[in-house]
């Protein structure tokens, strides 16, 4: 199952959904992804969910580190690089996202 939200308000409405991975763009319509990431990592219920921060900012590595993101993907990115990064964070039984 894949859920997509485009802003912090929508994310907060997800309730008890606990995704296997959160791909989080730093530029959201109502705020910054790195601030949401920091809040997720400080929350007891969500702190163990891997968060991969995505951004075109030159200092994405620093932003990801400060927000406690588990990883980051700089924009622009190659689709194969993106898929490899996502698959590396999913458990082995979920690696069927892309056929070899």
Steps between C-alpha positions, in 0.01 A plus 500: 500500500624846416354814649602842381448827678619839386491703817549477875129533577414198284781302657363570846161365390646156425449406863635161598641409160857378547675487162808289428676804356434873469631681192484864597564794272640799685269738315138449611207724419456598865848470647832324483553126491805518722288650779245221463787249499636641824153474658463140379836405647408656836166317517506167684254343255678605180869530590587153366345556156779562247479846344678584174511875439494621138614847392666706231674712763879494488524429872259204507756282678525751786123553509440124515751461781353785707144369456607144593393361162625148442618583150462756223462518123629810321302635203524453215540125527520203270199266530723195550684678783165592655366145479822355641486742792135418573559125477797524734265630773226244451516154652598214265142371457394842371773533239258400226448864402692453180564182301866425431 
